[in-house]
């Protein structure tokens, strides 16, 4: 499912226009991205949580030359599904 299909499904389920559904979805996604990028954790009970995680520096290899290189430490976004989400996926 892509964003357009998700907007269609939200519009049908919430009985709102596609334009309103798109605006709401975009606002939710932008708010989650902003919060996580500022270091906050966003928890949606039953769905899951979004949070920033620190990834340590590590050794890697250049795939072309095979030479060793250091991959720098960075902060990445992470998602952990909630209990209800995991149960729903496992049961279907």
Secondary structure, DSSP 8 states (H G I E B T S, - for coil): --HHHHHHHHHHHHT--HHHHHHHHHHHHHHHHHHHHTT--EEETTTEEEEEEEE--EEEE-TTT--EEEE--EEEEEEEE-HHHHHHHHH-
